Amino acid sequence: MSKIRVVHYINQFFAGVGGEEQAHIAPELRKELPPISTQLQGKLGEDFEVVATVVCGDSYFNENLESVQKELLEMIKGCEPQLFIAGPAFNAGRYGVAAGTITKAVQDELHIPAVTAMYEENPGTDMFKKDVYILETSDSAAGMRKALPKLAKFATKLAKGEEILSPKEEGYHQRGLRVNFFSETRGSERAVEMLVKKIKGEEFETEYPMPNFDRVEPNPAVKDLSKAKIALVTSGGIVPKGNPDHIESSSASKYGEYSLEGFDDLTAETHETAHGGYDPVYANEDADRVLPVDVMRDLVKEGVIGSLHEKFYTTVGNGTAVANAVAFASEFAQTSGRWRRCCCFNFNLRYLYTLRCNVSKRNRESWYSCSAYLYGSSDFSNCRSKQNRSCNCNTSPTWGS
């Protein structure tokens, strides 16, 4: 009996090529298996053969989403696999997005069993858990000893067409699918049993789990802006020219802290965007369109606000993990403890809130971020016309989503 042919996908780090400095490498097919693929082969057993490993840099994949999928699918298809496995990606955001993307593509285009694995807060989990099986892992590669056997065991069941049990029994992330089954007790009895346990403070398991959202109370509104020091924070990726800290274009693992000293206006010669989730042309022409330093300087001169914080904080919100976003905000809030309020333009990181704004752009035919853009909407109906060069947002202090 012939063995089941397997292709394994990993990023540049697990292939032994290098870390972030090698994240740009293009896809390559390896018949000589890297150590992690060899370990996977051992966990799969004698009925399976890992015939090749496909390697791609995280940055390359996420910056070339459409073309890289076609390229990888051709490589994978050429190996004539019967099973595809990606990862584990743990909490590496760009790796998780890549693993989820190619797993779904293989499943949909090549019509073979495909599975991956990553941490619950990896952005790839939310993006693809409804489309493909994603096994649960810890948040770092320290959990490899547990993740790889678990992934191999599930993959063998999937490839052999065996019954896949519930997420709790198999260890994959819930896919939002409800399965009917016959119970020995009526629903009303089960409901009362759960209610009694809840009243007694005992553990119980609901049959209809609800999404778990953070709820953070906003701070009180700023009573007197004329005495407030305002700091600018953005997830629009505005960085000094050349992106000196190499903030990733998606699934950012870091943020930048940069000085505004001497800058009354951000120009194409001094600043640019690192963001990979929107057309960068207009932001690169005039970074004030995303981070309105010029307007804030005007407001200081007019006495509308007290002062502008000497530094701004920036990252890329495109696919960034919630855990990373929380960590970023916590860190720069600590390092900048002298300022009390922040004005967040197009900002989607948590725990920092927007201020009521009524910002006019005086000398250019463009307006700045309004409430619609702040919350990811394309509806700018609350903004005045471009000819008026004004944005009248009047958004109440609220937390970023």
Secondary structure, 3 states (H helix, E strand, C coil): CCCEEEEEEEECCCCCCCCHHHCCCCCEEECCCCHHHHHHHHHHCCCEEEEEEEEECHHHHHHCHHHHHHHHHHHHHHCCCCEEEECCCCCCHHHHHHHHHHHHHHHHHCCCCEEEEECCCCHHHHHHCCCCEEEECCCCHHHHHHHHHHHHHHHHHHHCCCCCCCHHHHCECCCCCCCCCCCCCCHHHHHHHHHHHHHHCCCCCCCCCCCCCCCCCCCCCCCCHHHCEEEEEECECEEECCCCCCCCCCCCCCCEEEECCCCCCCCCCCEEECCCCCCCHHHHHCHHHCCCHHHHHHHHHCCCCCEECCEEEECECCCCCHHHHHHHHHHHHHHCCCCCEEEEECCCCCCCEECCCCEECCCCCCCCCCHHHHCCCCCCCCCCCHHHCEECCCCCCEECC
